[in-house]
Amino acid sequence: MSEAAADRHEVCGLLLGEAGRIEAVRPAANVAPDPARHFELDPAVLIAAHRDARAGGARIVGHYHSHPGGLAVPSETDAAWAAPDGGLWLIVGGEAARLWVAEPGQDGRVQFVEALLDIM
């Protein structure tokens, strides 16, 4: 969270683990054309994480990103780009971090459901 709070650009990365449990994070460069307003994970980090998972490593269960100067809730842009696949979205905004699950909504679009974030 301190990295996200200190950066005026959105920070981002991958959440690794198993269903319902985040065991590690893998930071990624934000390669979006406008990183102060949007995020796009560095594809090389994403490909490496998939390769690691296929080799028996932790699998990708979601990703994290920040909303500099904003709230820790999914934005309209997040909803437009999200896949309703049950993936975890950890969003950092202000002094808070909140965890969301991207689920199928009744209209076929993504619906974000807040999940318990228990840091051990």
Secondary structure, DSSP 8 states (H G I E B T S, - for coil): -HHHHH-SS--EEEEEEETTEEEEEEEE-B--SSTTT---B-HHHHHHHHHHHHTTS-EEEEEEEEETTS-SS--HHHHHH--SSS-EEEEEETTEEEEEEEEE-TTSSEEEEEE-----
